[in-house]
Amino acid sequence: MSRGYAVTEQSDGGGDNFVATLLWLLLGFVAGFALSTKVVIALEIPLGEQSTLNERLLIVALFVGPAFLLVSISNHLERWAARGNFSWARYWTAMFSVAVTVLTLLGMNSVDDLIALADAWKAYNEQRPR
């Protein structure tokens, strides 16, 4: 994923954005976990072999989709910052604003919310017939 952009104004401009991409992937997968878990529990999608191909594709798309969305927004804003359309400080401000908005819309306002969602997933998984 190396494009030669600088992630900060202090960078030499020759490095890649591997760490930044990993950051947005991680936040995207957290959002994807929240989204897919809430949809599976709300729709009572069966787990394992009982689920249909469409249900499995839906779960995968909901899990991976936010990560690809955040990385694509990041790449777009990186190009703008590399061209000098705005500063790298504005890039980081915009990206964290997008990440906070996504997580807030999904109800993930703290680590406790993420733990509660994991507990809800565990309870849902245990109540389903095998």
ABEGO torsion letter per residue (X at the ends): XBAGBBABAABAGABBAAAAAAAAAAAAAAAAAAAAAAAAAAAGBBBEAABBAAAAAAAAAAAAAAAAAAAAAAAAAAAAAAAGABBAAAAAAAAAAAAAAAAAAAGBABAAAAAAAAAAAAAAAAABBX
